[in-house]
Structure formats: structure tokens, C-alpha cells
Amino acid sequence: MNAQNVKNLLEKQREFYRSGATIPVAFRVEQLKKLRRAIRQYETEIVAALLSDLGKSAYESYMCEIGLALSEISHMIRKTKKFAAPRRVWTPLAQFPSRSYRQPVPRGCVLIMSPWNYPFLLTLGPLVDAIAAGNVATLKPSAYSPATSAVVAKLIAATFAPEYVAVVTGGREENAALLDQKFDFIFFTGGQTVGKELLRRAAENLTPVVLELGGKSPCVVDSSANVKVAAKRIVFGKYLNCGQTCVAPDYILCERSIKDVFVAEVIKEIKRQYGDNPLKNKDYGKIVNAKHFERLCGLIDREKVIFGGECDATSQRIAPTVMDGVTEADAVMREEIFGPIMPILTFDDFDATIDELKTKAKPLAFYFFSKNKSRIKRVTSELTYGGGCVNDVVIHLATTEMGFGGVGESGMGAYHGKVGFDTFSHIKSIVDKATWLDLPMRYQPYKSKLYAAALRMFLR
């Protein structure tokens, strides 16, 4: 789609939005129901596309993408009427007689740009919130997951008119054509480099944005942790989707006194979950493309690999890999890994380690395995990060009752459930003032001592 086509599409969407068709809650709920029916109808094709792009099994595709999208839709079908209703707030006595309320209204024409690692969920999830909030939307899925992008385009075209929801596929040229236009809101999930460029482009039109980025999310395991459970859960979260998960534990900080026991349990869990030869496991995914495969292979220091490390260029698969004796100077610690490589670092002084983490870039996620309540309180209250878990990993993003998003270098803004509805809305503050009484104290001339005394009584 060239720049003129993009411009024409946006003009049609603006015209449709201005018609007011998306405002009634009944319309929004009906569109969500249509989307739910379409996802179920196309489920087989979605699964096949995710297998083609990322080697995902049908089970993982439903658990981590299709099922979560359906869950968000069901939540919004139940809650949209409540979320869209005016929210009454207290009115100061000085404004008597009146009522004050906050009214959610749609942002308008929104652009949703999604990544390749969860190409279905991270396209449809934000769309659900956008529809519930009453917007029209343009979707731009990643060119790195072409099979899923094609299915998404097919599903959306069969479900919605393009002036309501449309999909623009392609690469950099299409991205540039979209960012040349003035949208009312942009929602982006992806890497920091593209996120910075998008923010610069959006600033030219004063377009508000949400950026869901990433970073190096730490996972701290202290000496009080249940090591067996910690290893089981960390292995699941680290190697899910072949490590290509924005909230995966990027690296492990393990207290030295339990490091050897922890490493042994991790290796045991990898074998239990993925078998003795993970590269032959049909339920284990693949790296998205040759470029990322080669980058990941370059991060593996063979001298520090204590388990795994096998790379198969033909299938673009890298076995679950564990590296020990890693330091901050290693290549694997200088960038977000986004692959099935687990570096293990150690610490002796917990307080010093937390102080050091405060100096680093704010991560999208933080995970802490411990039974020590005072340490847990310090981690959750003092460190700044997007979200996380105590004694588990990644599952916090699957809860519709909590917003999901980054902070600082890992992003800005959040979505899911009510937080997502509010993200795709503008919340207007409105005072509805009665006319049967008009208190005179605010009007000039300001000479009455009685009015001055009343003013001080009201405003103090």
C-alpha cells in the first residue's frame, strides 16, 4: 500500500468515525462478538501461520496467543458498558449546585503497530481495547511474521469494513507512509530503536503514543527460595517461544550459596520439559529469521556454556542454553537477548545488588524468587520496573484486571482490561451546572466582605 492509499484509507476512517457510528456501546459490543466468532472460525489457519513463522505448537499458540486474545474479548464484552459510563466524582461546595463527572470518549483514529514474536496476540489484544473504547483502527503487523500477518489481514477483512478496521501489511515503506499521517493515537509494540524513531515522528503531529518496548529483565534468586520450583518456572518462562518473549527473564542473578544447586535444577528441568534433544522436540519453536539466529549464535560464549548451545541453521533452532560464570562485560549482557540463552550471574550481598540494579535501565519486568518478606518488600517498593512476579515469571501479563506496560527505557503507557480501555480513551472532565441558583461571590466587583469571608470558607 503506497502513501496515497494510506492517506485515502485514513480519510475514510475519519469520515466513518465522525458519523458517530462507533459511539453506542451496543455497537462496540457487537463488533467484539463478531471478532470473537472470526477468531474461532480462523483458529486452524492462525495456528498454521504461527507454526510457519515461529514454529509454535498448537498448544502454545492457543495458550499464549489465541486464548489470551479471546479472554480479553470476553472481558470487554462483559465490561464495556460499565467502562464507558460517566464516572461521577465529588463536587466542591463552591460549585454548588452542580454535578461533576468524568466521561470516557474514544480517541478517534488509532494506529496499532505490532511485533513478530507474538504476532497474533499483540495485534488483536490492543485492537480489542480500541474497539471497546469506540475507536476506528488501522493495524500494521510485522513483516517478519508474514504468515500470521496474512491471516490477520484475511480475518479482519472478512469481519470489518476497512473504514472501521483495516490492516496494512508490508515493511519499512508502509511504516513510513503510516507515520507520515496524523493519527489521533499510536500504540506500538517492538524494540527501542524503532520506538524512539516512532516517538520522534509522532511528536511532529503532537500525536500521543503508547510504547511497549523491552530490555534486560532481571530474575533474582536468593538463598531462601524454593530452588526446585524456581528452576521449573524460570525454565518455562525463559525458553517459552524459544526465548522470544519481551517479558522473559533475560538473565539470572543467583545468590552464590545456592548457585550450584540452582544450576543443577535448571538443567534437570530443561531435560524434563524439552527432552534430551530439544532440537528434535516438535513443540519447541524456532528463531524468527536468519538475521536473529546469527545474532543469537554470536552471543553464545562456548567457554561459558554449561548446557545446550547447539545451533541448527537449517531449522533456525537454538537449543535451550545455560551460561555460567557470566559477567557484565560479556556480549550476552550488553543487549536484550530475546532468545533461548540463560546467563547466570552470582551475588553475595543482596542489598548491594539491589542498589546496583537501581542504577540500570528500568526493565519491562522483574522477577524475584524468595521467602524473605523484608527482601520482597524492598524489591517491590524500591525498584522501578514495568511489572513482574514474586516466585514466578511472565504470568502477570495474562491478567485482565491489571495493566501491562513498561516504564522509562522499557516503554510508556499500559493496556489490558480497564487500563486498556482508558488507554484508548480520552477521559473528559465535565461539570454540569444548574441554573436555578447562581452564587454571586465569583463575580466582580470584589468589594463585599461577606463574599470574601464566604470565599475563604469554601476554598481552604
C-alpha positions as CSV (number, residue, x, y, z in Angstrom):
1,M,0.0,0.0,0.0
2,N,1.6,3.3,-1.1
3,A,1.4,6.7,0.7
4,Q,-1.7,7.8,-1.3
5,N,-3.6,4.7,-0.5
6,V,-2.8,5.1,3.2
7,K,-4.0,8.7,3.1
8,N,-7.2,7.7,1.4
9,L,-7.8,4.9,3.9
10,L,-7.3,7.3,6.8
11,E,-9.7,9.8,5.3
12,K,-12.4,7.2,5.0
13,Q,-11.8,6.1,8.6
14,R,-12.1,9.7,9.8
15,E,-15.3,10.1,7.9
16,F,-16.7,6.9,9.4
17,Y,-15.6,8.0,12.9
18,R,-17.2,11.4,12.6
19,S,-20.5,9.7,11.7
20,G,-20.8,8.7,15.3
21,A,-21.4,5.0,14.4
22,T,-18.7,3.7,16.9
23,I,-20.1,5.6,19.9
24,P,-23.0,3.4,21.0
25,V,-21.9,0.8,23.5
26,A,-24.2,-1.8,21.8
27,F,-22.3,-1.3,18.5
28,R,-18.9,-1.8,20.2
29,V,-20.1,-5.0,22.0
30,E,-21.5,-6.4,18.7
31,Q,-18.1,-5.8,17.0
32,L,-16.3,-7.6,19.8
33,K,-18.7,-10.6,19.4
34,K,-18.0,-10.6,15.6
35,L,-14.3,-10.6,16.3
36,R,-14.6,-13.5,18.7
37,R,-16.6,-15.5,16.1
38,A,-14.0,-14.8,13.5
39,I,-11.1,-15.9,15.7
40,R,-12.8,-19.2,16.4
41,Q,-13.6,-19.6,12.7
42,Y,-10.0,-18.9,11.6
43,E,-8.3,-20.7,14.5
44,T,-6.8,-23.5,12.4
45,E,-5.3,-21.0,10.0
46,I,-3.9,-18.9,12.8
47,V,-2.3,-22.0,14.3
48,A,-0.7,-23.0,11.0
49,A,0.6,-19.4,10.5
50,L,2.2,-19.3,13.9
51,L,3.8,-22.7,13.2
52,S,5.2,-21.3,9.9
53,D,6.5,-18.1,11.4
54,L,7.8,-19.2,14.8
55,G,7.5,-23.0,15.0
56,K,4.8,-22.7,17.7
57,S,2.8,-25.8,18.6
58,A,-1.0,-25.7,18.5
59,Y,-1.0,-25.9,22.3
60,E,1.4,-23.0,22.8
61,S,-0.4,-21.0,20.1
62,Y,-3.7,-21.2,22.0
63,M,-2.2,-20.8,25.5
64,C,-0.1,-17.8,24.7
65,E,-1.9,-16.1,21.8
66,I,-5.4,-17.2,20.7
67,G,-6.7,-18.0,24.2
68,L,-5.4,-14.7,25.7
69,A,-7.0,-12.7,22.8
70,L,-10.3,-14.4,23.4
71,S,-10.1,-13.8,27.1
72,E,-9.6,-10.1,26.5
73,I,-12.6,-10.0,24.2
74,S,-14.8,-11.8,26.7
75,H,-13.7,-9.5,29.4
76,M,-14.5,-6.4,27.3
77,I,-17.9,-7.8,26.2
78,R,-18.9,-8.0,29.9
79,K,-17.3,-4.8,31.0
80,T,-17.6,-2.2,28.1
81,K,-20.9,-0.8,29.3
82,K,-19.5,-0.2,32.7
83,F,-16.2,1.2,31.5
84,A,-17.9,3.6,29.0
85,A,-20.4,5.0,31.6
86,P,-19.8,8.5,33.1
87,R,-17.9,8.3,36.4
88,R,-19.4,10.6,39.0
89,V,-16.9,12.5,41.2
90,W,-17.3,14.7,44.3
91,T,-18.1,18.4,43.5
92,P,-16.6,21.2,45.6
93,L,-19.2,23.2,47.7
94,A,-18.1,26.3,45.9
95,Q,-19.5,24.9,42.6
96,F,-23.0,24.2,44.1
97,P,-25.4,23.4,42.6
98,S,-23.8,21.1,40.0
99,R,-22.6,17.6,39.4
100,S,-19.2,16.6,38.2
101,Y,-18.2,13.5,36.2
102,R,-15.5,12.1,34.0
103,Q,-16.7,10.9,30.6
104,P,-14.6,8.4,28.6
105,V,-14.7,9.2,24.9
106,P,-12.8,7.5,22.0
107,R,-9.5,8.9,20.9
108,G,-10.6,8.6,17.2
109,C,-8.5,7.1,14.5
110,V,-5.8,4.9,16.1
111,L,-2.8,3.1,14.6
112,I,-1.7,-0.2,16.2
113,M,1.8,-1.4,15.2
114,S,2.6,-4.9,16.4
115,P,5.8,-7.1,16.6
116,W,6.7,-10.5,15.2
117,N,7.2,-12.5,18.4
118,Y,3.6,-12.8,19.4
119,P,2.2,-11.6,16.2
120,F,-1.5,-12.6,16.7
121,L,-1.9,-11.6,20.4
122,L,-0.1,-8.4,20.2
123,T,-2.1,-7.3,17.2
124,L,-5.5,-8.4,18.3
125,G,-5.1,-7.6,22.0
126,P,-4.7,-3.8,21.6
127,L,-7.4,-3.9,18.9
128,V,-9.9,-5.3,21.4
129,D,-9.3,-2.4,23.8
130,A,-9.5,0.1,20.9
131,I,-12.8,-1.3,19.7
132,A,-14.3,-1.4,23.2
133,A,-13.3,2.3,23.7
134,G,-15.1,3.2,20.4
135,N,-12.3,3.9,18.0
136,V,-11.6,3.1,14.4
137,A,-8.3,1.4,13.8
138,T,-5.5,0.7,11.4
139,L,-3.4,-2.4,12.1
140,K,0.2,-2.7,11.0
141,P,1.6,-6.2,11.8
142,S,5.2,-7.1,11.4
143,A,6.8,-8.0,8.1
144,Y,8.9,-10.6,10.0
145,S,5.9,-12.8,10.6
146,P,4.4,-12.8,7.1
147,A,2.1,-15.9,7.5
148,T,0.4,-14.6,10.6
149,S,0.2,-11.1,9.2
150,A,-1.6,-12.5,6.1
151,V,-4.1,-14.4,8.3
152,V,-4.8,-11.4,10.4
153,A,-5.4,-9.3,7.3
154,K,-7.8,-12.0,5.9
155,L,-9.6,-12.3,9.2
156,I,-10.1,-8.5,9.7
157,A,-11.1,-8.0,6.0
158,A,-13.8,-10.7,6.4
159,T,-15.1,-9.2,9.7
160,F,-15.0,-5.4,9.4
161,A,-15.3,-2.8,6.7
162,P,-12.0,-1.1,6.1
163,E,-13.3,2.3,7.1
164,Y,-13.8,0.8,10.6
165,V,-10.8,-1.6,11.0
166,A,-8.1,-2.1,8.3
167,V,-4.8,-3.9,8.0
168,V,-1.8,-2.5,6.2
169,T,0.9,-5.2,5.5
170,G,4.4,-4.6,4.3
171,G,7.7,-3.3,5.6
172,R,9.5,0.0,6.1
173,E,7.9,1.8,3.2
174,E,4.4,1.1,4.6
175,N,5.6,2.0,8.1
176,A,6.9,5.4,6.8
177,A,3.7,6.0,4.9
178,L,1.6,5.4,8.0
179,L,3.8,7.6,10.3
180,D,3.5,10.4,7.7
181,Q,-0.2,10.6,8.6
182,K,-1.7,12.3,11.6
183,F,-3.4,9.7,13.7
184,D,-5.2,10.5,16.9
185,F,-3.3,7.9,18.8
186,I,-0.5,5.4,18.1
187,F,0.0,2.1,20.0
188,F,3.4,0.5,19.3
189,T,4.9,-2.8,20.5
190,G,8.5,-3.5,19.5
191,G,12.1,-2.6,20.0
192,Q,13.7,0.5,21.5
193,T,15.3,1.7,18.3
194,V,12.1,1.7,16.3
195,G,10.2,3.1,19.3
196,K,12.5,6.1,19.5
197,E,12.0,6.8,15.8
198,L,8.3,6.5,16.1
199,L,8.2,8.8,19.1
200,R,10.1,11.4,17.1
201,R,7.7,11.1,14.1
202,A,4.7,11.3,16.4
203,A,6.0,14.4,18.0
204,E,5.8,16.3,14.7
205,N,2.0,15.9,14.9
206,L,1.7,16.0,18.7
207,T,0.2,12.5,18.5
208,P,0.1,10.7,21.9
209,V,1.6,7.3,21.9
210,V,2.0,4.2,24.0
211,L,5.3,2.3,23.6
212,E,5.6,-1.3,24.7
213,L,9.3,-1.9,24.4
214,G,11.6,-4.4,26.2
215,G,15.0,-4.5,27.8
216,K,17.0,-6.8,30.1
217,S,14.5,-8.1,32.7
218,P,16.4,-9.5,35.7
219,C,15.4,-12.6,37.6
220,V,16.9,-12.7,41.2
221,V,17.0,-16.0,43.1
222,D,18.1,-15.7,46.7
223,S,19.1,-18.3,49.2
224,S,15.7,-18.6,50.8
225,A,14.0,-19.5,47.5
226,N,12.4,-22.9,46.8
227,V,15.1,-23.7,44.3
228,K,13.3,-26.6,42.7
229,V,10.1,-24.6,42.0
230,A,12.2,-21.6,40.9
231,A,14.1,-23.6,38.3
232,K,10.9,-25.1,36.9
233,R,9.2,-21.8,36.5
234,I,12.2,-19.9,35.2
235,V,12.9,-22.6,32.6
236,F,9.3,-22.3,31.4
237,G,9.4,-18.5,31.1
238,K,12.9,-18.2,29.7
239,Y,12.5,-20.8,26.9
240,L,8.8,-20.2,26.0
241,N,8.6,-19.2,22.3
242,C,12.2,-20.1,22.0
243,G,13.1,-17.2,24.3
244,Q,11.5,-14.6,22.1
245,T,9.3,-13.1,24.7
246,C,9.6,-9.4,25.8
247,V,9.0,-10.3,29.5
248,A,11.2,-13.4,29.5
249,P,13.8,-13.5,32.3
250,D,16.7,-12.0,30.4
251,Y,19.4,-13.1,32.9
252,I,19.6,-14.7,36.4
253,L,21.1,-13.2,39.5
254,C,21.6,-16.1,41.8
255,E,22.9,-15.9,45.4
256,R,26.3,-17.7,45.4
257,S,25.5,-20.1,48.2
258,I,22.8,-21.8,46.2
259,K,24.1,-21.3,42.7
260,D,25.4,-24.9,42.1
261,V,22.1,-26.4,43.3
262,F,20.1,-24.0,41.2
263,V,22.1,-24.7,38.1
264,A,21.6,-28.5,38.6
265,E,17.9,-28.0,38.9
266,V,17.7,-25.8,35.8
267,I,19.5,-28.4,33.7
268,K,17.2,-31.1,35.2
269,E,14.1,-29.0,34.2
270,I,15.3,-28.3,30.7
271,K,15.7,-32.1,30.1
272,R,12.3,-32.8,31.7
273,Q,10.4,-30.1,29.8
274,Y,12.2,-30.3,26.4
275,G,13.7,-33.8,26.3
276,D,17.3,-34.9,25.9
277,N,17.4,-33.4,22.4
278,P,15.3,-30.2,22.3
279,L,16.1,-29.6,18.6
280,K,14.1,-32.7,17.8
281,N,11.2,-31.6,20.0
282,K,8.3,-30.7,17.7
283,D,6.8,-28.5,20.4
284,Y,9.9,-26.3,20.7
285,G,9.9,-23.2,18.5
286,K,12.4,-21.6,16.2
287,I,14.1,-18.3,15.8
288,V,12.1,-16.0,13.6
289,N,14.7,-15.5,10.8
290,A,18.3,-16.0,9.9
291,K,19.4,-12.5,11.0
292,H,18.2,-13.0,14.6
293,F,19.5,-16.6,14.5
294,E,23.0,-15.4,13.6
295,R,22.9,-12.6,16.2
296,L,22.0,-15.1,19.0
297,C,24.7,-17.5,18.0
298,G,27.1,-14.7,18.3
299,L,26.1,-14.1,21.9
300,I,27.0,-17.6,23.0
301,D,30.4,-17.9,24.6
302,R,31.3,-21.5,24.1
303,E,33.7,-21.4,27.0
304,K,30.9,-20.5,29.4
305,V,28.2,-22.8,28.1
306,I,27.5,-25.5,30.7
307,F,24.4,-26.9,29.0
308,G,22.9,-26.7,25.5
309,G,24.5,-24.3,23.0
310,E,23.6,-26.4,19.9
311,C,22.6,-24.3,16.9
312,D,20.9,-25.7,13.7
313,A,21.0,-23.1,10.9
314,T,18.8,-25.2,8.7
315,S,15.8,-25.2,11.1
316,Q,16.8,-21.9,12.7
317,R,16.7,-23.6,16.1
318,I,19.0,-23.0,19.1
319,A,18.8,-25.4,22.0
320,P,18.0,-24.1,25.5
321,T,21.3,-22.8,26.6
322,V,22.8,-22.1,30.0
323,M,25.9,-20.0,30.5
324,D,27.7,-19.8,33.9
325,G,30.4,-17.5,35.1
326,V,29.0,-14.6,33.1
327,T,30.0,-11.1,33.9
328,E,28.6,-7.7,32.8
329,A,31.5,-7.5,30.3
330,D,30.2,-10.4,28.3
331,A,28.4,-9.8,24.9
332,V,25.3,-11.5,26.2
333,M,24.9,-8.9,28.9
334,R,25.3,-5.9,26.6
335,E,21.9,-6.2,24.8
336,E,18.5,-7.7,25.3
337,I,18.9,-11.4,24.4
338,F,15.5,-12.3,23.1
339,G,16.4,-15.9,22.6
340,P,16.9,-19.2,24.4
341,I,20.2,-18.2,26.2
342,M,20.2,-18.1,30.0
343,P,23.2,-16.2,31.5
344,I,23.8,-16.9,35.2
345,L,25.5,-14.3,37.4
346,T,26.0,-14.5,41.1
347,F,25.9,-12.2,44.1
348,D,26.9,-12.3,47.7
349,D,25.5,-9.0,49.1
350,F,21.7,-8.7,48.4
351,D,21.5,-5.0,49.4
352,A,24.4,-4.0,47.3
353,T,22.9,-5.9,44.3
354,I,19.6,-4.0,44.7
355,D,21.4,-0.7,44.9
356,E,23.3,-1.7,41.7
357,L,20.0,-2.6,39.9
358,K,18.7,0.9,40.7
359,T,21.4,2.4,38.5
360,K,20.5,0.3,35.5
361,A,17.8,1.0,32.8
362,K,14.3,0.4,34.0
363,P,13.3,-3.1,32.8
364,L,9.9,-4.2,31.4
365,A,9.8,-7.0,34.0
366,F,11.4,-8.0,37.2
367,Y,11.2,-11.4,38.9
368,F,12.2,-12.3,42.5
369,F,12.3,-15.8,44.0
370,S,12.5,-15.6,47.7
371,K,10.7,-16.4,51.0
372,N,12.2,-13.4,52.8
373,K,9.4,-10.9,53.3
374,S,11.6,-7.9,54.0
375,R,13.6,-8.5,50.8
376,I,10.4,-9.0,48.9
377,K,9.1,-5.7,50.3
378,R,12.3,-3.9,49.3
379,V,12.2,-5.2,45.7
380,T,8.6,-4.4,45.1
381,S,8.7,-0.9,46.8
382,E,12.1,0.4,45.8
383,L,12.9,-0.9,42.3
384,T,11.2,0.7,39.3
385,Y,10.1,-1.7,36.5
386,G,7.0,-2.3,34.3
387,G,5.6,-5.2,36.2
388,G,6.6,-8.6,37.4
389,C,6.2,-11.6,39.8
390,V,7.3,-12.8,43.1
391,N,8.1,-16.5,42.9
392,D,7.0,-16.9,39.3
393,V,7.7,-15.4,35.8
394,V,5.7,-13.9,32.9
395,I,2.2,-14.7,34.2
396,H,1.5,-11.1,35.3
397,L,0.8,-10.1,31.7
398,A,-2.1,-12.6,31.4
399,T,-4.3,-10.9,34.0
400,T,-7.0,-8.6,32.5
401,E,-7.5,-6.9,35.9
402,M,-4.0,-5.5,35.8
403,G,-2.5,-3.1,33.3
404,F,0.6,-4.3,31.4
405,G,3.3,-1.9,30.2
406,G,6.8,-0.6,30.6
407,V,8.4,2.4,32.3
408,G,11.4,4.6,31.3
409,E,13.5,2.8,28.8
410,S,11.1,-0.2,28.6
411,G,8.2,1.9,27.5
412,M,5.3,4.2,28.4
413,G,1.7,3.6,28.9
414,A,-0.2,0.3,29.6
415,Y,-3.1,-1.8,28.4
416,H,-5.3,-4.8,29.2
417,G,-8.8,-4.7,30.7
418,K,-10.0,-1.4,32.1
419,V,-6.5,0.1,31.8
420,G,-6.6,-0.7,28.1
421,F,-10.0,0.8,27.7
422,D,-8.8,4.0,29.4
423,T,-5.6,4.0,27.3
424,F,-7.6,4.1,24.1
425,S,-10.0,6.7,25.5
426,H,-9.8,10.4,26.4
427,I,-11.3,11.0,29.8
428,K,-13.2,14.3,29.7
429,S,-13.8,16.2,33.0
430,I,-17.3,17.8,32.9
431,V,-19.2,20.0,35.4
432,D,-23.0,20.1,34.8
433,K,-24.1,23.3,36.5
434,A,-27.7,24.1,37.4
435,T,-29.3,27.4,36.5
436,W,-31.8,27.8,39.3
437,L,-29.1,29.3,41.6
438,D,-26.1,31.4,40.8
439,L,-23.8,32.2,43.7
440,P,-22.6,35.8,43.3
441,M,-19.3,35.7,45.0
442,R,-17.1,34.9,42.0
443,Y,-18.3,38.0,40.0
444,Q,-16.8,41.4,40.2
445,P,-16.7,43.9,41.8
446,Y,-14.8,42.2,44.6
447,K,-15.8,44.6,47.4
448,S,-18.2,42.6,49.6
449,K,-16.7,41.5,52.9
450,L,-19.4,38.9,53.2
451,Y,-18.4,37.4,49.9
452,A,-14.8,37.4,50.8
453,A,-15.5,35.5,54.0
454,A,-17.6,33.0,52.1
455,L,-14.9,32.5,49.6
456,R,-12.4,31.7,52.3
457,M,-14.8,29.3,53.8
458,F,-15.2,27.4,50.5
459,L,-11.6,27.5,49.4
460,R,-9.3,26.4,52.2
